[in-house]
Amino acid sequence: MSYSATLKRELFNNEIKNKKEIMAELFGIFISKEAITENGIYFSTENISLAKRVYSNLKSVTDLEIQLRYLVSNRLGTHKVYEVLLIATDNKKKEYNKLLKDFFSYKNFSVEKTETELSGIIRGFFMSCGYIKSPEKGYALDFFIDTEDSATFLYYLFKNMGKKVFHSDKKNKNLVYVRNSEDILDVIFMIGGLNSFFEFEEVTVNKEIRNKINRNMNWEIANETKKISTSEKQLKMIQSIDEKLGLSKLSDVLREAAELRIKNEELSLQELADLVGVSKSGIRNRFRRLEEIYNNLENGVKDKNQGIEELSR
């Protein structure tokens, strides 16, 4: 079972008693699927648990007649579709309009919403059209919404909550999405997915630890590679000086540096500096002078002895 399916199952099992939270959740479900019309509510889903929840929650907030039915659809393969219907008959128009007014009061940004109401709205959107990728694979919270108006509403709802949210179109749907792991965790906790929250958090922490370990290992490998590369270059340089001139012709400090490198191929510059009791810049300067001698020899300096004498002081 996917992470999203597990989270939704957890949410379906969470019973809500607060009427305002129930209304907020129903509002999120219905506007995400453009289910509300002037003549009634027509909501359809392939998820029987969602259909049952919508039906029972509607029954708890209105006395209007509600139907729950299913049909077999042959579109893109044979599957069951569950429908929740609330048809506003002429003699019930007043009650229905009152219900619509209560629903759409949640869309008014000028009216401050309680945390309970915010939780209900976002949970409704998620149950109806939300998807969360398994944290093992990446961080992604997506809402595939039927209308641009409803997508814009959810986008600004998240914006007002301080979340890093984005809005675009994908496959004829309006996509509202979040990619920040901390924001996704906040949303999971807010909508009531406590078990899923701890699972997501544990995976996230473990990934961060693994990434830190990998970064440290890569840093160590890079440093070790750099150290080996530097040592090999210095050894090649010292060998050439020895063959063409002889290490005995070097000054005491340069000969000491050359012999240290020959005897300690694996040591870094700092470690060589510690052996002779000088600074890292001091030992680096000695190898720089050896490199200049090497370059002069390679380039065929005419008065080699004079060049060596000047460089080895």
Protein Blocks (a to p, Z undefined) as FASTA:
>chain_A
ZZklmmmmmmmmmccfblklmmmmmmmmmmmnopacfkbccdddfblklmmmmmmmmmmm
ocbdcdddddddfeeiaaddddddddddfklmmmmmmmmmmmmmmmpmkbccdfklmmmm
mmmmmmmmgccddfkloccdddddfbfklmmmmmmmmmmnopacddddeehiacdddfbf
klmmmmmmmnopamlmmmmmmmmmmmmmmmmmmmmmmmmmmmmmmmmmmmmmmmmmmmmm
mmmnopklpcfklmmmmmmmmmmmmbcfklmmmmnopafklmmmmmmmmmmmmmmmmnop
ablmlmmmmmmZZ
